[in-house]
Amino acid sequence: MTLNIGHIRYANCTPIFTALAAHFDCSGYRFVPGVPAHLNALLRSGGIDLSPSSSIEYASAHEQYCLFPELSISAIGPVKSVLLFSRVPIERLDGATVGLSAESDTSVNLLKVLLARKYGLTTSYERTQSPLTMALQQYPAVLLIGDAALKGAQLVGDWRVYDLGELWHEFTGLPFVFALWIVRRDTVREKRAELVALGRDLVAAKKLAYASYAEIAAGCSENAWLSAAELVDYWQTISYELTPAHLEGARSFFRHAFELGLIPSQPELVFLEELAG
Ligand SMILES: C=C(O[C@@H]1C=C(C(=O)O)C=C[C@H]1O)C(=O)O
């Protein structure tokens, strides 16, 4: 039975997907590319079975989902690819309308939590698909994620750049979990054995990837716009683990999001192996 797996088409996912394809039998998998917001919608509707996807998507519909253990896309401090570009110091955004990446669901809510709780600001938000320099003519500040943020950081302009992983770490002292590996419970009922095998292979692929970042960087398409050394540095910045500290960071984010009315409830973090067969 085929497993339909979301593949975030960002550089942050390249190591694990490359290692999975290089070392494991992927003939039972169909990979569905997309940006996180698109993959979140596919997960919700059953268009895919599982994906590394926005942690807030898990929180928003957790009755439908469970998680793979030991895997995430997180940061313990700066992340390099979730950036607020701002024409004014962040403290001066009170009353402003901030432009938001249309690709993100977690980071837009992280920004809302930080501006409200760390800085005590009241702000409005609008989604935008405009390129950075155009968007910054329309909004005093713009949030980008993924490859668009990495590319934005290469531009020189009259703006400040705030790294949301770093701001969260300053605020809480905790890791921030941007993406979890989210699995539909429907799929667990139908394809548990395939999911267990994939979860095991992904953890092994992660470890193989750690040992071969330079080789993966040399062979991947992203090195057309980010040097191999910068890619390795980026992957070493990201934390792909899901330790108790990561879980504490996720719970803390969900608590703030719930208190601000951004999610309907505070979810339990339920893992695949905890679901009855
Ligand atoms: C670190 C990142 O984490 C991501 C951010 C996401 C979001 O904001 O919804 C979702 C998946 C991750 O790719 C990034 O994309 O730069």
The ligand as a MOL file (V3000), in Angstrom:
LIG
                    3D

  0  0  0     0  0            999 V3000
M  V30 BEGIN CTAB
M  V30 COUNTS 16 16 0 0 0
M  V30 BEGIN ATOM
M  V30 1 C 12.6100 26.5350 10.0520 0
M  V30 2 C 11.5910 26.4880 9.2330 0
M  V30 3 O 10.5510 25.7390 9.6640 0
M  V30 4 C 9.3360 25.6540 8.9780 0
M  V30 5 C 8.3000 26.5400 9.3130 0
M  V30 6 C 6.9840 26.1980 9.1340 0
M  V30 7 C 5.8900 27.1910 9.3770 0
M  V30 8 O 6.1850 28.3440 9.6940 0
M  V30 9 O 4.6950 26.8060 9.2860 0
M  V30 10 C 6.6760 24.9000 8.6830 0
M  V30 11 C 7.6460 23.9980 8.3730 0
M  V30 12 C 9.0780 24.2950 8.4630 0
M  V30 13 O 9.6580 24.2400 7.2010 0
M  V30 14 C 11.6050 27.1440 7.9080 0
M  V30 15 O 10.8030 26.8110 7.0380 0
M  V30 16 O 12.4680 27.9840 7.6910 0
M  V30 END ATOM
M  V30 BEGIN BOND
M  V30 1 2 1 2
M  V30 2 1 2 3
M  V30 3 1 2 14
M  V30 4 1 3 4
M  V30 5 1 4 5
M  V30 6 1 4 12
M  V30 7 2 5 6
M  V30 8 1 6 7
M  V30 9 1 6 10
M  V30 10 2 7 8
M  V30 11 1 7 9
M  V30 12 2 10 11
M  V30 13 1 11 12
M  V30 14 1 12 13
M  V30 15 2 14 15
M  V30 16 1 14 16
M  V30 END BOND
M  V30 END CTAB
M  END
